[in-house]
Amino acid sequence: MPVIRENQNRLECEVEDNGVGRTAAKEERSDEDNGRQSYGSGLAERLATISGGSYSVTDLFDNEGKSTGTRTSLGFPMISL
């Protein structure tokens, strides 16, 4: 479930997933796909950059170091019209 909040004149959105994680996903991809950024991730990063916002992806792990998914965070400045 996405979390959306206003924080110091910024709109922040955070989404966590419980997938295999980026490391395992990278191992599963073919050699020709390795190093390629997904279309959605690239688009989100460009949108954040153009708007003066922020974009980050964090790998999540359990206490044993096993991957438990990722957290994607987007932040955009609030604009008064």
Order of alpha helices (4+ residues) and beta strands (2+ residues): beta-beta-alpha-alpha-beta-beta
